[in-house]
């Protein structure tokens, strides 16, 4: 099990709201919507897994239970960070 000390210290709280179409995140005073069609790894996740997110280094979101990493830059400017997702066969 990885220790938080190695990852960095969380710098802010994050609010997570789950809807039938995606995930709402409230981080650093901003609101983000992550639709399941673009972020499919969140669709079947448990609420406890979605809420277990850390905000690290002032720009990095990490869901350890899901092994998902996202930078805030990619949420602020998604056109500069095209997602490439390939489902496991």
ABEGO torsion letter per residue (X at the ends): XBBAAAAEBBABBBBBBBBAAEBBBBBGGBBBBBBAAABAAAAABBAAAAABBBBBGGABBBBAAAGBBBBAAAAABAAABBBBBBBBX
